[in-house]
Amino acid sequence: MTDKFRDRFKGVWEKFSQAIGEQQWAQELKGKWEELDAESKIYLKMAAAVSGVFLVLFAILSSIWSVHKLKQELTDRRNLLAMIETSTDELRRLQEALPGNALKGDAQEASPWSAYFETLATTAGMAKSNLNISTEKPGASSDQAKESLFDIDLKHVNVKQVIGYAVSLENGPRPAKIRNLFINTKGDPTGYMDATFAVSGFALVGNSK
């Protein structure tokens, strides 16, 4: 099987070389090459070899850098998720200790989800301009509760704000659950990033949203 493949490849390569050799520009290059003296040919061969080595080194270094960048991004995401998990209790206590907390009460239960999510963003230290909330989509429902699905995009935020928002979503007065979280650090050396939350909000059947 290997010999057959080698013979087939050799035949294809010979046809390709023959087709290239018949081109006018290839013939002109061949003529120029034959006009060179032996010393010039040696220099050109050395230059071609050195160029090939540099290209290989460049490709290797580029691959190494790409792998390093991917590993760093993966590490950043893991660290972020770890910080979210380990900081939940502490940030919950801080949230409950905030004076004039507007997240409590029956009025919040009756407010639209978008307004609720914006209030959580303010609590986490973000402006409304950092927030983009998708249109509400229906999720699963039962006799007791109705699920609403949202995608919440956070733009140009830091780790502390992402963690604070995640904790507020999971531990706020209205029942909500983070289904997925996507982080894009964008390699920003200042530490800012974009984040997208896939969120489920739940309301008791008969309650206003």
C-alpha positions in Angstrom: 0.0 0.0 0.0 2.9 2.3 0.9 4.8 1.6 -2.4 1.7 2.1 -4.4 1.1 5.5 -2.8 4.8 6.4 -3.2 4.6 5.6 -7.0 1.4 7.6 -7.4 2.9 10.6 -5.6 6.1 10.3 -7.7 4.0 10.3 -10.9 2.0 13.3 -9.8 5.1 15.2 -8.8 6.8 14.4 -12.1 3.7 15.7 -14.0 3.7 18.8 -11.8 7.4 19.5 -12.4 7.0 19.0 -16.1 4.1 21.4 -16.2 6.1 24.0 -14.3 9.1 23.5 -16.5 7.1 24.2 -19.6 6.1 27.7 -18.3 7.9 30.6 -20.0 8.9 32.2 -16.6 10.4 28.9 -15.4 12.5 28.6 -18.6 13.7 32.1 -18.2 14.7 31.5 -14.6 16.5 28.3 -15.7 18.4 30.2 -18.3 19.4 32.9 -15.8 20.6 30.2 -13.4 22.7 28.5 -16.1 24.3 31.9 -16.9 25.6 32.2 -13.3 29.1 31.2 -12.5 29.8 28.4 -10.0 30.5 30.8 -7.1 27.3 32.7 -7.5 25.3 29.5 -7.6 26.9 28.4 -4.3 26.0 31.8 -2.7 22.4 31.5 -4.0 22.1 28.0 -2.7 23.4 29.1 0.7 21.0 32.0 0.8 18.1 29.7 -0.1 19.1 27.3 2.7 19.5 30.1 5.3 16.1 31.5 4.2 14.5 28.1 4.6 16.0 27.7 8.1 14.6 31.1 9.1 11.2 30.2 7.7 11.2 27.0 9.7 12.3 28.8 12.9 9.7 31.5 12.3 7.0 28.8 11.9 8.1 27.0 15.1 8.3 30.2 17.1 4.8 31.2 15.9 3.4 27.9 16.9 5.0 28.1 20.3 3.6 31.6 20.8 0.1 30.5 19.7 0.2 27.6 22.1 1.5 29.8 24.9 -1.3 32.4 24.2 -4.0 29.7 24.3 -2.6 28.2 27.5 -2.6 31.7 29.1 -6.2 32.4 28.0 -7.2 29.0 29.4 -5.4 29.7 32.7 -7.1 33.1 32.9 -10.5 31.6 32.4 -9.9 28.8 35.0 -8.7 31.4 37.5 -11.8 33.5 36.8 -14.1 30.6 37.4 -12.2 29.6 40.5 -12.5 33.2 41.9 -16.3 33.1 41.2 -16.7 29.9 43.1 -14.6 30.9 46.1 -15.9 34.4 46.3 -19.6 33.7 46.3 -20.2 33.8 50.1 -18.0 36.9 50.7 -19.7 38.9 47.9 -23.1 37.8 49.0 -22.4 39.3 52.5 -21.2 42.5 50.9 -24.3 42.7 48.8 -26.6 42.2 51.8 -24.7 44.9 53.7 -25.1 47.6 51.0 -27.2 50.5 52.4 -30.4 51.2 50.6 -30.4 47.9 48.7 -33.1 48.3 46.1 -33.1 44.6 45.3 -35.5 43.6 48.1 -39.2 43.7 48.2 -42.3 42.8 46.2 -41.7 45.7 43.8 -38.6 43.9 42.4 -40.6 40.7 41.9 -43.0 42.6 39.7 -40.4 44.5 37.7 -39.3 43.4 34.2 -36.3 41.1 34.0 -34.3 43.6 32.0 -34.7 46.2 34.7 -33.7 43.7 37.4 -30.6 42.7 35.5 -29.6 46.4 35.1 -30.0 46.9 38.8 -27.7 43.9 39.5 -25.2 45.5 37.1 -25.3 48.7 39.0 -24.7 46.8 42.3 -21.7 45.1 40.7 -20.2 48.5 39.8 -21.1 48.7 36.2 -22.8 51.3 34.0 -25.8 50.5 31.8 -23.5 51.1 28.8 -21.5 48.0 29.8 -24.6 45.9 29.6 -26.6 44.4 26.7 -29.6 42.2 27.4 -31.1 40.0 24.7 -34.9 39.7 24.1 -36.6 37.4 26.5 -37.1 33.9 25.1 -39.5 31.2 26.6 -37.9 28.3 28.4 -39.3 25.3 30.1 -42.5 25.8 32.2 -44.5 23.8 34.7 -47.7 24.3 36.7 -45.7 26.1 39.4 -43.0 28.2 37.5 -42.2 29.6 34.1 -38.6 29.9 32.8 -37.4 32.8 30.7 -34.0 32.7 28.8 -31.7 35.6 28.4 -28.2 36.3 27.0 -26.5 39.1 28.9 -23.4 40.6 27.4 -20.9 42.6 29.5 -18.5 44.8 27.6 -15.1 46.2 28.9 -15.4 45.0 32.4 -12.9 43.7 34.9 -12.7 40.4 36.9 -14.2 41.9 40.0 -17.3 43.2 38.1 -17.8 39.8 36.4 -17.6 37.9 39.7 -19.9 40.4 41.4 -22.5 40.1 38.7 -22.3 36.3 38.7 -22.8 36.2 42.4 -25.7 38.7 42.2 -27.4 36.7 39.6 -27.1 33.4 41.6 -28.0 34.9 45.0 -30.3 37.8 44.3 -33.9 38.0 45.5 -35.3 36.7 42.3 -34.7 33.1 41.2 -32.2 33.0 38.4 -29.6 30.5 37.3 -26.4 30.9 35.2 -26.6 28.2 32.5 -23.3 29.2 30.8 -20.6 31.8 31.0 -18.2 32.7 28.2 -15.2 34.9 28.9 -13.2 36.8 26.2 -10.0 38.4 27.6 -9.0 39.6 24.2 -5.4 39.7 25.4 -6.0 43.1 27.0 -3.0 43.9 29.2 -5.1 46.3 31.3 -7.2 43.3 32.5 -10.5 44.3 30.9 -12.6 41.7 29.2 -16.0 40.8 27.7 -18.3 38.3 29.2 -21.5 36.6 28.1 -24.0 35.1 30.6 -26.6 32.6 29.5 -29.2 33.1 32.2 -32.5 31.4 33.1 -35.0 33.5 35.1 -37.9 31.8 36.9 -41.3 33.3 37.9 -44.1 31.7 39.7 -47.1 31.1 37.5 -49.5 33.9 37.9 -46.8 36.4 39.0 -46.0 39.4 36.9 -42.6 39.6 35.1 
